[in-house]
């Protein structure tokens, strides 16, 4: 835990904390813990953990992909995919808000020795019209454009999500131009809950998909990288080189299986909670604007005269934890451990707050 987070929690001692800093703060449910403790395990590096294999096969089948690879984090699955799909001196196209660029510690440069072409999508949502002009021609001065990365939902875009009818033309462009297409699907199940699209159809369009189990689905750790059998075979070796080869990882994989079986259907509750928060914020005079709350993330801009860090501290003093995401922006995220009563309490805090 960071010093700042610890400080915020200390200020709310003996008060019920409503933690909306992220959907990564959830804790395993009783049923998930039971599944974890009863998991059948083996040495996964030897390919002998049957629960890990079951999770990988299950996730691949859900998205219509050939194979999967269980990893400790979404950062690892994304970075492995990028390394699989590029070579040194290649170039990756993504939005300027993309997690793979902003929040993975320069991993594209460190792990893959590739450059990045940043685009400015609508709340992080790209289109073929934005992508095509940025694909480099064959020229000795330019890196080879080989990969496009989409993020669904877009964290910095306030949970904005792609519909499949937006993804299909991007896939078609990549196919024509000979580019690979990877999906950072950290909150893909939130996107599916919002759009009504079918997960099974995603396998038609992407060469790689990363799905996260430890955000909206509430598992304590883990992501799964999906792709062809050949790609996942290479990915497994890269995972080992990155230190991601786990042993009796079935205890963690069991949580992922439980999450896929029990926590996907409830995501619309989180979306309704986020919408309710956005409504309350719309009634606050000190809020300048709010990004559309499509899924479980609410990002809002405050009056520039207000110090965001002071505002976050005022929220914390009243028992509501959230994050500053910029000089004038704040993020709240709903999740498995935020119930209706807490949302109602958060709305009251918002409506009665009087920032200095």
Secondary structure, DSSP 8 states (H G I E B T S, - for coil): --HHHHHHHHHTTTS--EE-S-TT-----HHHHHHHHT-----GGGT--HHHHHHHHHHHHHTT-SEEEEES-HHHHHHHHHHHH--TTEEEEEETT-HHHHSSTTHHHHHH--EEEEE--BTTB--HHHHHTTS--S-TTS-EEEEEEEESSBTTTTSB---HHHHHHHHHHHHHHT-EEEEEETTHHHHHHHH---GGGGGGT-SEEEEESSSTT--SS-EEEEE-HHHHHHHHHHHHHTT---SSTHHHHHHHHHHHHHTSTTHHHHHHHHHHHHHHHHT-TTEEEE----SSEEEEEE-TTS-HHHHHHHHHHTTEE-EE-SSSEEEEE--TT--HHHHHHHHHHHHH----
